[in-house]
Every structure is written in structure tokens, then in C-alpha cells.
Amino acid sequence: MTLDRRIREALISLWLAGPGAAAMILLIFLPVAIVAALSLTDYQFGAPSAQWIGLENYARLFSDPSGRRALTNTLIYAAVVIPASMALGLAVAIGLHGIAGWAPRLSAMLRAAYFLPVAATLVAMAIAWQMLLHPSIGLVTGLLDGIGVSAPAFLSDRGLVIYTLAAIGVWQSVGYNMVLFLAGLAAIPAHLYDAASVDGADGPWTRFTTVTWPMLGPTTLFVAVITATNAFRVFETVATITKGGPGFASDTLVFALYREGFVYFKAGYASALTMVFLGLLLIVTLLKVRLIERRVHYR
């Protein structure tokens, strides 16, 4: 290959990849670098200057009870929402995939019903849940009282509120995961099930473990990453229903960084929260990729 041809190919590659690379640098890497720099200062919005304070914001985050509570609540929320919404989404997808063979209209109606929380505005859905769980006029409270069960304070009990929000998060995520799993199920070749039947895999559970689950590997990896991302950045539900209360019992990292940055205008501390959030999300994503990728079968 001549030198002129190499130069020409390099220029063509730069011409094709340059705009995308420049956009990533300007819109992703540069803002992250700015936020990382701000996290090492005591900068406040509107202040004429800022002082370099090193890792004090991070030390405050892990030493302050409210900061630790936000981190713990985020981990609890994700630990509930990720596995529960993935398992329920897969179960619903398998059920609807089977129904579609003999009742396509019923399957379509159920798909729309399950996908409704995804299509609707999260704030509107959060307000609806706030009314359903109201301690005096809520439908859930009324139903529990009707069967003789004392309804707990779903949104005001410090030990229960984060799990209530996690249950709402599962309800919001099942529909989206269902659609992704349905796409994965539709892509599985039918002859694999025929071959499994010939080999003696006639039962539903055996067919699932030998064919369906292995072939859903790429879909499962994608769903896991997307679900984890949505779970760790929960904001609308907290901001609409509890605003982090009672007593920071439902505070999360994203809501905390919003409050510190845009209510108290503490840009430096909010930037530290942002960097911890990004680092946590990166670690979880890498772990999921490394653990699930080994079991993924790419067809």
C-alpha cells in the first residue's frame, strides 16, 4: 500500500468518524470532565469564584447521614427493581407469546395494558399512585380495610417508603422489559424447539431451560443494563410523591444531587454526587456485562 493511499484512507476515516467523535467529546466527555473538576471545589451557582477543596465533598457525602442514606436507598431501590422487573417482564412476555398463537387479539390487548405505564407520563402515574396509597381515601387502603387488614403507612413509614417506591418502579418497568423479551422470543427459531422435543425436552420448564433461556442471552444482557440504568437514575417518582421524605427516608442520589444543586445551589457538592452516581452506574454495568456476557449465546 502506497503512502498516498494510506493518507487518503486516513483522511476518509477521519471524515467519517470525526463528526461523531467530536460530538461525543463535546456532549459527553467534556461535560463529565467539567463536573469532575467542579466536584473538587466549593463552587456555588452565582458565586464569583470558587476554592479548590480536593476530596472534601466526597468525604462529606460518605460521612453525612443524609448522603449515606441517599446512597443506601439507591442501592435498595435498584436491588428490588432490577431482578423483580426483569423476572416479571420475562414471565409476562412468555405468557403473551404463548397466548398470541391462539388468541392474538387478547394478546394485543394485554400487551397494550402492560405497556401503558411506559407510554404514560411518569409524573401522572406517580400522582395516581399517590392517590391510590393515600392513608384515608386511597383505593388500596380501602381494599385492605374491607378485608379486615390494617393498611400500613406506605408513604410515611420510614422503613417502608423506599420499598413502596421500588414496587411502583417495578410496575413501571415491567411493560418495557416485556416488549424487549417479546422481541427476543420472536427471534428464536422454531426448529430449536422441535430438536429439543426429539431429544426428550417435552416439558415447558425443560424447553425453557434448554432453548428459551440460553437463546435469550443477548436480550437479557441488554434488558439488565437498561433496567439498571433506569433504576439508578430514579427521580420523577421520588420528586412527585415523597420529595425524599419522610426525614430523607426515600432520598436517592439523583434527587439529592437535584436538591443540592438546584435548590441549595451547591454546585460543587452536587457535582460530587453526580460523579459517585456515574461511578456506581459504571461499576454495576461492567459487573453485569462480565457476569452475563460469559453465559450469552450469540446466534
C-alpha positions in Angstrom: 0.0 0.0 0.0 1.5 3.3 -1.1 1.9 6.3 1.3 -0.6 8.4 -0.7 -3.3 5.7 -0.4 -2.7 5.4 3.3 -3.1 9.1 3.8 -6.2 9.1 1.6 -7.8 6.3 3.6 -6.8 8.0 6.9 -8.5 11.2 5.7 -11.6 9.3 4.7 -11.8 7.6 8.1 -11.3 10.9 9.8 -14.0 12.5 7.7 -16.5 9.6 8.5 -15.7 9.2 12.2 -14.7 12.8 13.0 -18.1 14.4 13.4 -19.3 11.6 15.7 -16.1 11.6 17.7 -16.3 15.4 18.1 -20.0 15.2 19.2 -19.1 12.6 21.9 -16.2 14.8 23.1 -18.3 18.0 23.3 -21.5 16.4 24.6 -20.3 13.6 26.9 -16.6 13.6 27.8 -16.1 17.4 28.2 -19.2 17.9 30.5 -18.1 14.9 32.6 -14.6 16.4 32.9 -16.2 19.8 33.9 -18.4 18.1 36.5 -15.4 16.2 37.9 -13.4 19.4 38.2 -16.3 21.2 40.0 -16.7 18.3 42.4 -13.2 19.2 43.8 -14.3 22.8 44.5 -16.8 24.6 46.8 -18.4 26.4 43.9 -22.0 27.6 44.3 -24.2 28.9 41.4 -23.9 32.6 41.2 -20.7 32.9 43.2 -18.0 35.0 41.5 -15.2 32.5 42.4 -14.6 29.1 44.0 -11.9 27.5 46.1 -10.2 24.2 45.4 -11.1 21.9 48.3 -10.0 18.5 47.0 -12.0 15.5 48.1 -13.9 17.3 50.9 -17.2 17.0 49.0 -16.7 13.2 48.7 -15.8 13.0 52.4 -18.9 14.9 53.3 -21.0 12.6 51.1 -19.9 9.4 52.9 -19.7 11.0 56.4 -23.0 12.8 56.3 -26.0 10.6 57.3 -28.2 12.1 54.6 -25.6 11.4 52.0 -25.2 7.8 53.1 -29.0 7.4 53.2 -29.3 8.6 49.6 -26.6 6.1 48.5 -28.2 3.2 50.5 -31.7 4.0 49.3 -30.5 4.0 45.7 -28.9 0.6 46.2 -32.0 -0.8 47.9 -34.2 0.5 45.1 -32.1 -1.0 42.4 -31.7 -4.3 44.2 -35.5 -4.6 44.3 -36.4 -3.2 40.9 -33.8 -4.8 38.7 -34.4 -8.5 39.4 -38.2 -8.2 40.0 -39.0 -6.2 36.9 -36.8 -8.5 34.7 -38.4 -11.7 36.1 -41.9 -10.3 35.8 -41.2 -8.9 32.4 -39.9 -12.3 31.2 -42.8 -14.1 32.7 -45.4 -11.8 31.1 -43.6 -12.0 27.7 -43.6 -15.8 27.8 -47.3 -15.8 28.7 -48.3 -13.3 26.0 -46.1 -15.1 23.4 -47.9 -18.3 24.1 -51.4 -16.6 24.0 -50.6 -15.0 20.7 -50.8 -18.3 19.0 -54.5 -19.0 19.8 -55.8 -15.5 20.9 -53.9 -12.8 19.1 -56.5 -10.1 19.9 -56.3 -10.9 23.6 -52.6 -10.9 23.5 -52.5 -7.5 21.8 -54.9 -6.0 24.4 -52.8 -7.3 27.2 -49.6 -6.0 25.7 -51.2 -2.5 25.5 -52.3 -2.8 29.1 -48.9 -3.8 30.3 -47.1 -1.2 28.2 -49.4 1.7 29.4 -47.2 2.7 32.4 -44.3 3.1 29.9 -46.2 5.2 27.5 -47.9 7.4 30.1 -46.2 10.3 31.8 -44.2 9.3 34.8 -45.4 12.3 36.8 -49.0 11.5 36.1 -48.5 7.9 37.1 -46.8 8.9 40.3 -49.7 11.2 41.2 -52.1 8.3 40.5 -50.1 6.1 42.9 -50.0 8.8 45.5 -53.8 8.9 45.4 -54.1 5.1 45.4 -51.9 4.8 48.5 -53.5 7.8 50.4 -53.9 6.8 54.1 -57.5 7.9 54.3 -59.1 8.0 50.8 -56.7 5.7 48.8 -58.2 2.7 47.0 -55.5 0.4 48.3 -56.2 1.4 51.8 -59.9 1.0 51.3 -59.5 -2.5 49.9 -57.3 -3.6 52.8 -59.7 -2.2 55.3 -62.5 -4.0 53.5 -60.9 -7.4 54.1 -60.0 -6.6 57.7 -56.3 -5.8 57.2 -54.9 -2.7 58.7 -53.2 -0.7 55.9 -49.7 0.4 56.6 -48.5 3.9 56.0 -47.0 3.2 52.6 -45.6 6.7 52.0 -45.0 7.9 55.6 -43.4 4.9 57.2 -39.6 5.5 57.2 -38.9 1.7 57.0 -41.5 1.1 54.2 -41.4 4.1 51.9 -38.4 3.1 49.8 -39.9 -0.4 49.2 -43.2 1.2 48.2 -41.4 3.4 45.7 -39.5 0.3 44.5 -42.8 -1.6 43.9 -44.0 1.4 41.8 -40.7 1.2 39.9 -41.3 -2.5 39.2 -44.8 -1.7 37.9 -43.4 1.0 35.6 -40.6 -1.2 34.2 -42.4 -4.5 33.6 -44.0 -3.3 30.4 -40.8 -2.1 28.7 -39.0 -5.3 29.7 -41.9 -7.3 28.4 -41.6 -5.7 24.9 -37.8 -6.4 24.8 -38.3 -10.0 25.8 -41.1 -10.5 23.3 -38.8 -9.3 20.6 -36.2 -11.9 21.8 -38.8 -14.7 21.9 -40.0 -13.9 18.4 -36.4 -14.3 17.1 -35.9 -17.8 18.5 -36.1 -20.3 15.6 -39.0 -22.8 16.0 -36.8 -25.7 14.8 -34.8 -25.5 18.0 -37.9 -26.4 20.0 -38.6 -29.3 17.6 -35.0 -30.5 18.0 -35.3 -30.2 21.8 -38.5 -32.3 21.7 -36.8 -35.0 19.7 -34.1 -35.1 22.4 -36.7 -35.5 25.1 -37.3 -31.9 26.2 -41.1 -32.0 26.2 -42.0 -30.2 29.4 -42.4 -26.4 29.5 -39.6 -26.0 32.1 -37.2 -28.2 30.2 -37.9 -26.3 27.0 -37.3 -23.0 28.8 -34.0 -24.0 30.4 -32.6 -25.8 27.3 -33.8 -23.5 24.5 -35.6 -20.3 25.6 -33.3 -19.0 28.3 -30.0 -19.7 26.5 -31.2 -18.1 23.3 -32.4 -15.0 25.2 -28.9 -14.3 26.4 -28.3 -11.1 24.3 -31.7 -9.8 25.1 -31.3 -10.5 28.8 -28.0 -8.7 28.9 -29.5 -5.6 27.1 -32.5 -5.6 29.5 -30.3 -5.9 32.5 -28.2 -2.9 31.5 -31.2 -0.8 30.6 -33.1 -1.7 33.7 -30.1 -1.0 35.9 -29.7 2.4 34.3 -33.3 3.4 34.8 -33.3 2.1 38.4 -30.3 4.0 39.5 -31.5 7.3 38.0 -34.9 7.2 39.6 -36.1 10.8 40.1 -39.7 11.5 39.0 -41.4 9.2 41.4 -39.4 10.5 44.4 -39.8 14.1 43.4 -43.5 13.8 42.9 -44.6 11.5 45.7 -42.3 11.9 48.7 -39.7 14.6 47.8 -37.1 12.5 49.7 -39.2 12.2 52.9 -40.1 11.5 55.5 -36.8 12.5 57.0 -34.7 11.6 54.0 -36.1 8.0 54.2 -36.7 7.9 50.5 -33.9 10.1 49.3 -31.9 8.9 46.3 -28.7 10.0 44.7 -30.3 11.7 41.7 -32.9 13.5 43.8 -30.2 14.5 46.3 -28.0 16.0 43.6 -31.0 17.9 42.2 -31.8 19.3 45.6 -28.2 20.2 46.4 -27.6 21.7 43.0 -30.8 23.4 42.0 -32.5 24.1 45.4 -29.5 24.9 47.6 -27.2 25.9 44.6 -24.3 23.9 46.0 -22.8 23.0 42.6 -19.6 21.5 44.0 -21.3 19.1 46.3 -23.9 18.2 43.6 -21.1 17.5 41.2 -19.6 15.1 43.7 -22.9 13.3 43.9 -23.0 13.2 40.2 -19.6 11.6 39.9 -20.5 9.0 42.6 -23.6 8.2 40.7 -21.7 7.8 37.4 -19.1 5.7 39.0 -21.7 3.4 40.7 -23.6 3.0 37.4 -20.4 2.2 35.6 -19.4 -0.4 38.1 -22.8 -2.1 38.0 -22.8 -2.1 34.2 -19.3 -3.6 34.0 -20.2 -6.3 36.5 -23.4 -7.2 34.6 -21.5 -7.3 31.3 -18.7 -9.5 32.7 -21.1 -11.9 34.6 -23.8 -12.2 32.0 -21.6 -12.0 28.9 -20.0 -15.3 29.7 -23.3 -17.0 29.5 -24.6 -15.2 26.4 -25.1 -17.3 23.3 -24.9 -15.1 20.2 -26.7 -16.8 17.3 
